[in-house]
Amino acid sequence: MLNPKNNRLDYGSVLSPPPNYELDFAIGATYSLDLDALIGASISLGLSAESDSDLNKNPIFLLEALRSTGDKIALFCESGQIKLPNKPTPLYILLEEMVFQVTNNNSVEHSKYASFHPKTWVLRYVNHENDVLYRFVILSRNLTFDRSWDLSFSMDGKLTDKQSSKNNPLINFIKYLSRYSNDVKRDRIYEIAKELEFVHFELKSPFDGFEFIVNGIDSPNPIQNQQLFKSNSLEKLLIMSPFLSKGVIKDFNKRKNSKSKAILITRLNSLGQLKDENLENFEFYALKDEVIDGESLLSDESEQSLKDKKDENSDDGFKDEIVDNEKLISEESKQFPKQDIHAKMYVVEKIKYTDLYLGSLNASDNALNGNVEFMIKLWARKRRFNINKLLKAMFNDGKDNPFQLVNMETINESSDDGSNLNLVVKNIVRLNASAKIISRQNSYDLEVIFAKDCNRHDIEINPLLSNKTAKFSRKIIFKNLTKVQLSEFFVITVRKDDDTMRRVIKIPVDNLPEDRQKDVVSEVINDKTAFIRYVAFLLGDEYVLSSIEDDGEGECGNSNNFTVQLPELYEKMLKSVMYTPEKFAELEFLIKTLSKDNVVPEGFEELYETFKQVINDG
């Protein structure tokens, strides 16, 4: 179940609808967010394709994925924790209606700001018979491309006639999220909250029961009420947490009896704060260096190999090859950053049962007192699930064990350089920013207003889809922007000495042109070839099949040789009339959007009207 070699799971596969079902609505929560990862999630949710598929390079595929899921996804993230994309694209405009920032104003004792930190999904699927299926997903991973070691758990549930209070913590949580959404999606969330009262989630072996646990939202049953944090005689205990607070670990050590050692699996750099503490009831483990370095070691080895070849060869032609390979290795190194533990897990053995806690909660002060966190407690009979079995799987039965036992005497004390630019970003997102559009004759001005100053730092701001940058002030105006440069996403750049941090924040903008989405469509479907491909893709028997029929190309191209000629398109339209007439609504939107762009092939509108009349007569 938790063997890192044999139990790897693709994030997209967790979200993809079951066979014969499609997504109706998705409510997600994450601390940090990568917008490209959200696009990948949209592909899995809307088109049932793998989130890391090569099809992600196809702009037509991406456009349809985002258009088909835009009104079906509500994703909530910590304010100021959206990563700056490498190559911003107008397609991000279609993500604005999905993303909602949460600013946690709970008070915390050990830092300036509390965080919104859960990682969950509540997914509602439907089939053609209108049968409803729910899926609950909880993870320790954020919606990013981080390669650290994480855990996930999911379970499906069906609607029943019997009302139950078991889902109340989950219901309260998504109602809390709805405060930060827009009106339309708030209504959908409340509909799902009401329906969850009658949903029965089914567990798979070895687990016998579960309990939802929410912290940070006035929950009547926070995790502090669990035996994990209340028992004064913990017998067998395993903790996996990347980030720690000294006081929390000391409390566990105090409550752990001395019959056996508790296991703490964490990051090496988190152990420094425990250096001089008397934690005699614990053994400490961390990932081995070669595992942390991961594929980056391959790049180092390749680089050394090239250096050796340089020494052995002086031929100019070979030097050119060396340069090309060095560029490749440099890019490869960026693609394979170091990895470490990011999973959060607590396991407690009792007399007959073993309790397993999974989710977002670190063994830290903020996690327990202030952060919004979501956990699930699972339990199973000890003979079927216990710490020894878990460690045997995680440590790979002693063969190529990815973990190492840490000698605390070799650990250096941790130090804080005090340069936390993240606190500056957290301050900025609490300045109650707003923005509005001022229409000009052939362009737009974008005015941004902050309610308070933040002049003690070197801060710049720019619209995500424009390179126009301004120093931070209470009032900023970006002039002469095009329609597809207007967005609610802005880039905040904070500098201090040699450190720089860039984050994307979302600011509500008044008077945004309602037809921005049409301009995004026009950017992607910019010639007759692209139009024909999009229609063929849209009307295919299934999305992936249509994309494969699209010559397997990753770009639309500007050729006038149609990949799919009108006779083949006629056949697709005929099948659609018979089996999926609802797809014609998408065609109507497409024609109206592009009718003035000279990309709709001659005769296509007449063909469409003929089929439309057949549907209306039927």
PyMOL commands that set and color helices and strands:
alter all, ss='L'
color gray80, all
select helices_A, chain A and resi 11-15+35-47+54-57+59-69+90-95+168-178+183-198+223-225+227-230+246-255+268-270+272-274+289-293+296-312+316-335+365-368+387-394+396-398+408-410+421-428+483-485+516-524+528-539+543-549+566-579+581-594+604-617
alter helices_A, ss='H'
color red, helices_A
select strands_A, chain A and resi 21-30+33-34+73-78+82-83+99-102+120-127+132-139+152-159+199-201+209-215+236-240+262-265+282-287+345-349+353-359+373-381+403-405+434-439+444-449+458-463+470-471+475-481+489-496+499-506+509-510
alter strands_A, ss='S'
color yellow, strands_A
deselect
rebuild
show_as cartoon
